[in-house]
Amino acid sequence: MSERVDVTLSVDPDTARQLGDAEVRARVEAELERLTRKGAVDLLIEVIEAAGRDAEARGLTEDILNEELAAWKAERRARHMPPAA
């Protein structure tokens, strides 16, 4: 087996909880290795940056994006909250 090195990544709490599952973590680690071996990280960054430029050109601002993200998070929390007693 090749040498393994731990790295630290910043993720949101929900993602961190999911990565606590050994099976999920193993799948994510394998996918990251696959992506970096193929040089896909640079391609992924280019695609994300291009999408950002396109969104800005179409009028998307950081404020709009933050509002949409907040609304999505609130809707997600509401779906996962148990009914009030």
Rosetta constraint file for C-alpha pairs under 8 A:
AtomPair CA 11 CA 15 HARMONIC 6.08 0.50
AtomPair CA 11 CA 16 HARMONIC 6.22 0.50
AtomPair CA 12 CA 16 HARMONIC 6.28 0.50
AtomPair CA 13 CA 17 HARMONIC 6.19 0.50
AtomPair CA 14 CA 18 HARMONIC 6.34 0.50
AtomPair CA 15 CA 19 HARMONIC 6.16 0.50
AtomPair CA 16 CA 20 HARMONIC 6.41 0.50
AtomPair CA 17 CA 21 HARMONIC 7.46 0.50
AtomPair CA 18 CA 24 HARMONIC 6.82 0.50
AtomPair CA 18 CA 25 HARMONIC 7.75 0.50
AtomPair CA 19 CA 24 HARMONIC 5.87 0.50
AtomPair CA 19 CA 25 HARMONIC 4.86 0.50
AtomPair CA 20 CA 24 HARMONIC 7.70 0.50
AtomPair CA 20 CA 25 HARMONIC 6.85 0.50
AtomPair CA 21 CA 25 HARMONIC 6.10 0.50
AtomPair CA 22 CA 26 HARMONIC 6.08 0.50
AtomPair CA 23 CA 27 HARMONIC 6.33 0.50
AtomPair CA 24 CA 28 HARMONIC 6.21 0.50
AtomPair CA 25 CA 29 HARMONIC 6.05 0.50
AtomPair CA 26 CA 30 HARMONIC 6.15 0.50
AtomPair CA 27 CA 31 HARMONIC 6.19 0.50
AtomPair CA 28 CA 32 HARMONIC 6.14 0.50
AtomPair CA 29 CA 33 HARMONIC 6.23 0.50
AtomPair CA 30 CA 34 HARMONIC 6.18 0.50
AtomPair CA 31 CA 35 HARMONIC 6.12 0.50
AtomPair CA 32 CA 36 HARMONIC 6.15 0.50
AtomPair CA 33 CA 37 HARMONIC 6.03 0.50
AtomPair CA 34 CA 38 HARMONIC 6.45 0.50
AtomPair CA 35 CA 39 HARMONIC 6.38 0.50
AtomPair CA 35 CA 40 HARMONIC 4.97 0.50
AtomPair CA 35 CA 41 HARMONIC 6.22 0.50
AtomPair CA 36 CA 40 HARMONIC 5.78 0.50
AtomPair CA 36 CA 41 HARMONIC 5.75 0.50
AtomPair CA 39 CA 43 HARMONIC 7.10 0.50
AtomPair CA 40 CA 44 HARMONIC 5.89 0.50
AtomPair CA 41 CA 45 HARMONIC 6.17 0.50
AtomPair CA 42 CA 46 HARMONIC 6.20 0.50
AtomPair CA 43 CA 47 HARMONIC 6.19 0.50
AtomPair CA 44 CA 48 HARMONIC 6.17 0.50
AtomPair CA 45 CA 49 HARMONIC 6.08 0.50
AtomPair CA 46 CA 50 HARMONIC 6.04 0.50
AtomPair CA 47 CA 51 HARMONIC 6.09 0.50
AtomPair CA 48 CA 52 HARMONIC 6.19 0.50
AtomPair CA 49 CA 53 HARMONIC 6.24 0.50
AtomPair CA 50 CA 54 HARMONIC 6.14 0.50
AtomPair CA 51 CA 55 HARMONIC 6.07 0.50
AtomPair CA 52 CA 56 HARMONIC 6.16 0.50
AtomPair CA 53 CA 57 HARMONIC 6.13 0.50
AtomPair CA 54 CA 58 HARMONIC 6.29 0.50
AtomPair CA 55 CA 59 HARMONIC 6.45 0.50
AtomPair CA 55 CA 60 HARMONIC 5.30 0.50
AtomPair CA 56 CA 60 HARMONIC 4.80 0.50
AtomPair CA 56 CA 61 HARMONIC 6.26 0.50
AtomPair CA 60 CA 64 HARMONIC 6.31 0.50
AtomPair CA 60 CA 65 HARMONIC 6.90 0.50
AtomPair CA 61 CA 65 HARMONIC 6.21 0.50
AtomPair CA 62 CA 66 HARMONIC 6.04 0.50
AtomPair CA 63 CA 67 HARMONIC 6.18 0.50
AtomPair CA 64 CA 68 HARMONIC 6.17 0.50
AtomPair CA 65 CA 69 HARMONIC 6.08 0.50
AtomPair CA 66 CA 70 HARMONIC 6.06 0.50
AtomPair CA 67 CA 71 HARMONIC 6.18 0.50
AtomPair CA 68 CA 72 HARMONIC 6.11 0.50
AtomPair CA 69 CA 73 HARMONIC 6.12 0.50
AtomPair CA 70 CA 74 HARMONIC 6.13 0.50
AtomPair CA 71 CA 75 HARMONIC 6.14 0.50
AtomPair CA 72 CA 76 HARMONIC 6.09 0.50
AtomPair CA 73 CA 77 HARMONIC 6.11 0.50
AtomPair CA 74 CA 78 HARMONIC 6.13 0.50
AtomPair CA 75 CA 79 HARMONIC 6.29 0.50
AtomPair CA 76 CA 80 HARMONIC 6.40 0.50
AtomPair CA 77 CA 81 HARMONIC 6.07 0.50
